Amino acid sequence: MGEKRLTVTFPAGHPVWSCPRGRQSVKVREWVDTALGLADILEGIRAELQALRNSGGPGAGSESAGRCDDFSEFMRAFDG
């Protein structure tokens, strides 16, 4: 599998410009690969949270209504 070139522009204040010349493309490739890995991890977390939501969330069936309210508040951060 060969390589392909992609031209990307960044604003003057972007952290990539603090990398040494000749290492900038390597660093950007590392950042993109890291971001893709994090996206996979976040998708797994979203799936786990959805499973919790579907099962009533933590504290379901207990007398701890406050915990369920906290869980609902927490879940709102992941609604998109």
C-alpha positions in Angstrom: 0.0 0.0 0.0 1.6 3.3 -1.1 1.4 6.7 0.5 -0.6 9.6 -0.7 0.0 13.2 -0.1 -2.6 15.6 1.5 -2.1 19.3 1.9 -3.5 20.8 5.1 -3.2 24.4 6.2 -3.0 25.5 9.9 -3.2 29.0 11.4 0.0 30.7 12.3 -0.4 30.1 16.0 -1.1 26.3 15.7 1.2 24.0 17.8 2.4 22.2 14.7 4.6 25.2 13.9 6.5 24.7 17.1 7.8 21.3 15.8 11.2 21.3 14.1 11.1 21.7 10.3 11.1 18.3 8.7 9.2 16.7 11.7 6.0 18.6 11.3 4.3 16.1 8.9 5.4 13.2 11.1 3.9 15.0 14.2 0.6 15.8 12.4 0.4 12.1 11.3 0.9 11.0 14.9 -1.8 13.4 16.1 -4.3 12.2 13.5 -3.6 8.6 14.4 -4.1 9.4 18.1 -7.3 11.2 17.4 -8.6 8.3 15.4 -7.8 5.9 18.2 -9.5 8.2 20.7 -12.6 8.4 18.5 -12.8 4.6 18.6 -12.5 4.7 22.4 -15.2 7.4 22.7 -17.5 5.4 20.5 -17.1 2.4 22.8 -17.8 4.6 25.8 -20.9 6.0 24.1 -22.1 2.4 23.4 -21.5 1.4 27.1 -23.4 4.5 28.3 -26.3 3.8 25.9 -26.4 0.2 27.3 -26.6 1.6 30.8 -29.3 4.0 29.7 -31.3 1.2 28.1 -31.0 -0.9 31.3 -32.2 1.9 33.5 -28.8 3.3 34.4 -26.8 2.8 37.6 -29.0 2.7 40.7 -32.0 1.5 38.8 -34.4 -0.2 41.1 -32.8 1.2 44.2 -33.9 3.9 46.5 -31.2 6.3 45.3 -33.2 8.6 43.0 -30.4 11.2 43.3 -27.9 8.9 41.6 -30.3 8.4 38.7 -30.7 12.1 38.3 -26.9 12.5 38.4 -26.6 9.8 35.7 -29.2 11.6 33.5 -27.2 14.8 33.9 -24.0 13.0 33.0 -25.6 11.4 29.9 -26.7 14.7 28.5 -23.1 15.6 27.9 -22.9 12.7 25.4 -26.1 13.4 23.6 -25.4 14.7 20.2 
